[in-house]
Amino acid sequence: MAIGRAWNSRWFCLSVTNVSAGGTTNVVDRIDDELLAWIKAQTDADVCLSPPGSRGDQDTVNVYLLRIERDPSPRDGRKKPPLQLVLHYLVTTSGPNLAQAHRLLWDLIVSAAARSETDGWEVDFRPLPDSTWAAFAVVPQPSLMLRIPVRHEWEQPKQPRVSQPPELEASPSTPLSGKVLGPGG
């Protein structure tokens, strides 16, 4: 995978070319790579792993991991349950032509909705609170929240195999005698 990196005081942008699946064991890295490849397949715009903001001079898609929530899994009693999380990615678009940025966001919404049928992605259209936009120091804007479930299986300890039948030893039984006392005497 070839990734070109560009730094600025406010963002980290990636130009992704020839992204291929696999090669990484970190699930967040894998999801980031998958999101970047998915977006690059939709557009020629720059894709930034950054909070929302405008670069002004060119079309940009900002992808920001806003929140991680635990998605508890049921215990089966025999082994440690997997770690199940939901990654919440905020996706915004910007550029010199707002109409083009809105069309790009619409294309991403339609594509994400289609992926929800096959990959388990959820599209959340609830607006972010004004306080979140204020924390980003940007005006509220149209956005897309992708909820992506991830799962991490724990490595289970190896149990030794039983290599021979168990040995049973008989012991003599001894009768007991006496008085059985319960609570209170």
N, C-alpha and C positions, 0 to 999 in steps of 0.2 A: 504494500500500500504506500503510495506516495502522498505525503501531506506537506503542503507548503504552509508555513506559519508566518503571520504578520502580527506584530505587537503595536499597540497604541496605549495611551494612558488609560483608556476606558474599556478596551475590549481585546479579546484574543480571537482572531479570525483564522479559519482554516480554508484552504483551497484543496479540495479532495479530488484526487484523480485515481482511477483504477483501484477502488476499494474492493477488497475481497474479504469474505467472511472467514472467521477463524483466526488462529494465531495468538489470541490473547485469552487469559484465564480470568481476568477481572471483568465481572459482569457489567459494571458501569461503563468501562471502556468499550466493551462489545456493543452495548446499547447506543453509546455515543457514536461509534463508528457506523452502526446500522442507521441511525437517524440522519447522520450527515450524508451517507450514500443515498438514502431515500429522498432527501431534499434535493441533492445534486441531480438526481434523475428527473426531477420535476422542473428545474430551472437552471439558468446560468448565473443567477445572483450569487453574491458572496454569502457564505454561511459562517456565522460567528457563534462560538460557544461563549455567550456573554449575556448579561442582562439586556433588557430592551433599551434601545437607543437608536438614534439616527446617525448614519455616517454622511447623510446629506447628498453626496455626489454620486452615489451608485446604489443600485438595488441590493438590499441586504435582508437575509433571514437570520434573526437572532434566536438561538436555542439556549434556554437556560434551565438547568436542573433546580427548580424552585423548592421542592419539598420531597422528602422520603418518608413514607408511612409504612408501618408494619402491618402485614396482612396475616393474622395468626392462622396457623394450620392446626388441624386436629391432631391430637396425640394418639398413637396406636399402642403405646405402652412398651413396645419392644425396642425401639430405637429413638434417638434424638430426632425430633421433627425438623424438617428443612426450614431454613430461614426464608420466609416469603415476604417480599416488600413490594410496594407500588411506588415507582418513580414518577414524579409529576414534572413534566417538562413544559415550560411556557414558551410558545412559539409566536414571534411577532415578525412583521415585515415592515420595511421602510425603504425610502428612496426619494429621488428628486421628483418623481411623478407619483403622487398618492393614489391615483386611480390604478396605476400599474401595481403598486404595492398591495392594494386591496384585491385585485384580480389574483395575484400570487397567493395571498392568504386564502382566498376562496379555493383555488386549485389544491392547496395543501389540506384544507378541510375535507374536500371531497375524497382525496386520496387516503387520508387518515381514516375516514369513515369506512372506506372499502377495506382497509387493512384490519379494522376492528373485527371484521367477519372471520378473518383467517389467523391473525396473530394475537388476538386478545387485547389489542390496544383499545382504550376507551377515549372518546373525545368528550371533553367537559367544556360546556359553553358558559358556565356560570362566570359572571364578571368578577375580576379581582377587586378587592376593596381599594378605595381611594388611598388608604394608607400605604398599601403595597406599591402603587404607582409613585407615591410621594417618596418612598424609600429609594426607588430607582431614579428619582429626580427627572421624571418624564411625565408628560400629560397622559391621562388614560387613553388607550388606543385599542382598536380591535385586536383580538388575540385568540389563540387556540391553546388549550391545555391538554396535553397528551398524558394519559395515565397508562403507564406501561408496567405490567406485572413481571417481576423477576423472582427467581427461586435459586437458592443455594443449598445444595445437598451437603450435609456434613459427612466427612469420611468416618465410616463406622469402624471401631476397633475389630481386629481379626480375632475370632473366637477359636480356641484350639479344637481340633477334631478329636472325637473319641475314637481311640484306635483299638480298644479291646472292651469286652463286656465287663460290666461292673462286678466286683467280688463282694459277695454277701457273707457275713460271718454271723452264725447263730450264737446267741448268748442265753444262758439259763434264765428263766423267769423266776422272780421271787414274789411271793404273796405279800401284800401290805396289810397291816392291821392298825387300827387306831380310830380316833374320833375326828371327823371332819368338822372344822369350825368355819362358819361363814362370817360375813361382816357383822360386827357388833357382838361377837362372842360365841 
